[in-house]
């Protein structure tokens, strides 16, 4: 028989054995295709589609890319790593957020690409200059009013699903996958008092109707309401033309800043000048 080991020594030996035993870590979270999220199931966007989305938006280092429903962080990471932009991914699932942050760390862009836990219907994404999404049509439509209220010129790119009667500015196809681009238009509907200077000093009243990026309207030229030719809005840029009461066509290009517009015009008789407009 072996001599009995004192209780204090036995407890000490047991503690030492536990300390020396290998630690069993919890298995790292790994997402799977079809994983249920708050509003959608998770389906990763192929790399070539991600690249086309960011190219369609003409993403530059000075851009701020926000991805709604970031998943594994692929789009936010690509925006930072390949395009040099700052980026933010908004993801509801905290496990997926931690997974995406690990991916960003592995890609070496954790300081430039952030993935945060949040609800896309609550989190403010309006600072974005490029907004990306891969959501269901009903969710696109729920977000549409807030998107249309973003800064004019913001580029919005969606994988697979459109925004119904808001027609895209571009549609691309990548190996059978559809990608849509919209440029948030300035809001120009209403009456504008226009002043021309330089080659044709005069005042004109402009009346514009708008549906998303499509506009139409008239220019009040004394007794005549002249229909606008080739009216268009692209982000904060506007263009239109009209023919005056002497048969002279004037083409206008300009920039919209809230309730003000300004730019240059050129007439087909050679006159050129500047124009400004104030919303009434």
C-alpha positions in Angstrom: 0.0 0.0 0.0 1.1 3.6 -0.7 1.0 6.2 2.0 -1.9 8.5 2.0 -1.3 11.9 0.3 -2.2 14.9 2.4 -5.4 16.7 1.2 -3.5 20.0 0.6 -0.9 18.3 -1.6 -3.6 16.4 -3.5 -5.4 19.7 -4.3 -2.2 21.3 -5.4 -1.4 18.4 -7.7 -4.9 18.5 -9.2 -4.6 22.3 -9.9 -1.2 21.8 -11.5 -2.6 19.1 -13.8 -5.5 21.2 -14.9 -3.2 24.1 -15.6 -1.0 21.9 -17.7 -3.9 20.4 -19.7 -4.5 21.7 -23.2 -7.2 24.4 -23.4 -10.2 23.6 -25.5 -11.2 26.7 -27.5 -14.6 27.3 -28.9 -14.8 26.6 -32.6 -14.5 29.8 -34.7 -17.7 30.9 -36.3 -18.0 30.1 -40.0 -21.0 31.3 -42.1 -22.8 29.1 -44.5 -24.7 29.9 -47.7 -28.4 30.2 -46.9 -27.8 31.2 -43.3 -30.8 33.1 -42.0 -30.3 36.7 -41.1 -32.6 39.4 -39.8 -34.2 40.2 -43.1 -32.4 38.0 -45.7 -30.5 34.8 -45.9 -26.7 35.1 -46.5 -25.5 34.5 -50.0 -22.0 35.7 -50.8 -21.4 38.0 -53.8 -18.9 36.6 -56.3 -15.5 38.4 -56.4 -16.0 39.4 -60.1 -19.4 40.9 -59.2 -17.9 42.9 -56.3 -15.3 44.3 -58.6 -17.8 45.3 -61.2 -20.0 47.0 -58.6 -17.1 49.1 -57.4 -16.0 49.8 -60.9 -19.5 50.9 -62.0 -19.5 53.4 -59.1 -16.0 54.6 -60.3 -14.8 54.2 -56.8 -11.8 56.3 -55.9 -9.5 56.6 -52.8 -11.4 59.7 -51.8 -14.7 57.8 -51.6 -16.5 56.5 -48.6 -18.1 53.2 -49.4 -20.9 51.8 -47.2 -22.2 48.3 -47.7 -25.6 47.5 -46.3 -25.9 43.9 -45.1 -22.1 43.4 -45.1 -22.0 39.7 -44.4 -18.4 38.5 -44.5 -17.2 42.0 -45.3 -16.2 41.2 -48.8 -17.3 44.4 -50.5 -16.0 46.7 -47.7 -12.6 44.9 -47.8 -12.4 45.1 -51.6 -13.2 48.8 -51.6 -10.3 49.4 -49.2 -7.8 46.9 -50.6 -8.3 47.3 -54.4 -9.7 50.8 -54.6 -8.0 52.6 -51.7 -11.3 53.9 -50.4 -12.5 54.1 -46.8 -15.3 51.7 -46.2 -17.9 50.6 -43.7 -20.0 47.4 -43.6 -23.2 47.3 -41.6 -24.1 43.8 -40.5 -26.8 42.7 -38.1 -25.4 39.3 -37.0 -22.7 39.9 -34.3 -21.0 36.5 -35.1 -20.8 37.6 -38.8 -19.4 41.0 -37.8 -16.6 39.3 -35.8 -15.9 37.0 -38.8 -15.8 39.9 -41.2 -13.5 41.9 -38.9 -11.1 38.9 -38.9 -11.3 38.8 -42.7 -10.4 42.6 -42.8 -7.5 42.0 -40.4 -6.2 39.1 -42.6 -6.5 41.4 -45.7 -4.5 44.0 -43.9 -7.2 46.7 -44.2 -8.7 46.7 -40.7 -7.8 50.4 -40.2 -9.5 51.4 -43.4 -12.4 49.0 -43.6 -14.7 48.7 -40.7 -17.5 46.3 -40.2 -20.0 47.1 -37.4 -23.0 45.5 -35.9 -26.2 47.5 -36.7 -29.6 47.5 -38.3 -29.5 49.0 -41.8 -33.0 50.6 -41.2 -31.7 52.4 -38.1 -28.0 53.1 -38.8 -27.2 56.3 -40.6 -25.6 55.5 -44.0 -26.1 59.0 -45.6 -22.4 60.0 -45.3 -21.6 57.4 -48.1 -20.4 58.6 -51.5 -20.9 55.0 -52.7 -23.6 52.8 -51.4 -23.7 49.0 -52.1 -26.4 46.5 -51.4 -27.5 43.0 -52.1 -31.0 42.8 -50.6 -34.4 41.7 -51.6 -36.6 44.0 -53.8 -38.9 44.8 -50.9 -36.0 45.9 -48.8 -34.6 48.1 -51.6 -38.0 49.8 -51.9 -38.1 50.3 -48.1 -34.7 52.0 -48.2 -35.5 54.0 -51.4 -36.9 57.1 -49.8 -33.8 57.5 -47.6 -31.5 56.8 -50.6 -33.2 59.4 -52.7 -32.7 61.9 -49.9 -28.9 61.4 -49.9 -26.4 63.8 -51.3 -26.9 64.3 -55.1 -24.2 62.5 -57.0 -24.0 59.5 -54.5 -23.6 56.3 -56.5 -25.8 53.4 -55.5 -25.0 49.9 -56.8 -27.2 46.9 -56.2 -26.5 43.2 -57.0 -29.4 41.2 -58.5 -32.4 43.4 -57.6 -33.6 46.8 -58.9 -35.8 49.6 -57.4 -38.9 49.2 -59.5 -39.9 52.4 -61.3 -36.6 54.2 -60.4 -34.8 53.2 -63.6 -31.1 52.6 -63.3 -28.5 54.7 -64.9 -26.6 51.6 -65.9 -27.2 47.8 -66.0 -24.3 45.4 -66.3 -24.2 41.7 -66.6 -21.4 39.7 -65.0 -21.5 36.0 -65.9 -25.3 36.0 -65.8 -25.6 38.1 -62.7 -27.3 41.5 -63.0 -25.8 44.6 -61.4 -27.6 48.0 -61.3 -26.3 51.6 -60.8 -28.2 54.7 -59.9 -26.8 58.2 -59.3 -28.8 60.1 -56.7 -30.3 63.1 -58.6 -30.6 66.6 -57.3 -34.2 67.7 -56.6 -35.0 70.4 -59.2 -38.8 70.2 -59.5 -40.4 73.6 -59.2 -40.1 77.2 -60.5 -36.7 78.9 -61.0 -35.8 82.5 -61.7 -32.9 82.4 -64.2 -30.6 85.3 -65.0 -28.2 85.3 -68.0 -25.1 87.4 -68.2 -22.5 87.9 -70.8 -23.5 87.2 -74.4 -27.3 87.4 -73.7 -28.3 89.4 -70.6 -31.9 88.7 -69.8 -34.2 87.0 -67.3 -36.1 83.8 -67.8 -38.5 81.8 -65.7 -38.0 78.1 -65.7 -40.6 75.5 -64.7 -39.4 71.9 -64.1 -41.2 68.7 -63.5 -39.2 65.7 -62.2 -39.4 61.9 -61.8 -36.2 60.6 -60.3 -33.4 61.6 -62.8 -35.8 62.4 -65.6 -37.0 66.0 -66.0 -39.1 68.0 -68.4 -40.3 71.6 -68.4 -40.7 75.0 -70.0 -38.9 78.3 -70.2 -41.2 81.4 -70.0 -40.0 83.8 -72.7 -42.5 86.7 -72.5 -45.7 85.5 -74.1 -44.1 82.2 -75.1 -43.7 79.0 -73.0 -40.8 77.3 -74.8 -40.5 73.6 -74.3 -37.1 72.5 -73.0 -34.9 70.3 -75.2 -32.8 67.5 -73.9 -33.4 68.2 -70.2 -31.4 66.0 -67.9 -30.2 65.6 -64.4 -27.2 63.5 -63.4 -26.4 63.8 -59.7 -25.8 67.5 -59.1 -25.3 68.3 -62.8 -28.1 69.7 -64.9 -28.4 70.4 -68.6 -31.1 71.7 -70.9 -31.7 73.8 -74.0 -34.4 76.0 -75.5 -35.0 78.1 -78.6 -35.7 81.8 -77.9 -38.2 84.1 -79.7 -35.6 85.0 -82.3 -35.0 81.3 -83.3 -31.7 81.1 -81.4 -31.0 77.9 -79.5 -29.2 78.2 -76.1 -27.6 75.2 -74.4 -27.2 75.3 -70.6 -25.0 73.2 -68.4 -24.7 73.7 -64.6 -24.6 72.6 -61.1 -27.4 72.3 -58.5 -26.7 73.3 -54.9 -29.9 73.1 -52.9 -32.1 76.0 -54.0 -29.4 77.5 -56.3 -28.1 76.6 -59.8 -25.3 78.1 -61.8 -23.3 77.3 -64.9 -22.6 78.4 -68.4 -24.5 78.6 -71.7 -23.7 78.7 -75.3 -25.9 79.9 -78.1 -25.8 78.7 -81.7 -25.2 82.4 -82.8 -21.9 82.3 -81.0 -22.9 84.1 -77.8 -21.7 82.6 -74.5 -22.1 83.5 -70.9 -22.9 82.5 -67.4 -26.3 81.8 -65.8 -27.6 81.6 -62.3 -31.0 80.4 -61.0 -32.8 80.7 -57.7 -35.8 78.5 -56.7 -38.9 80.4 -56.1 
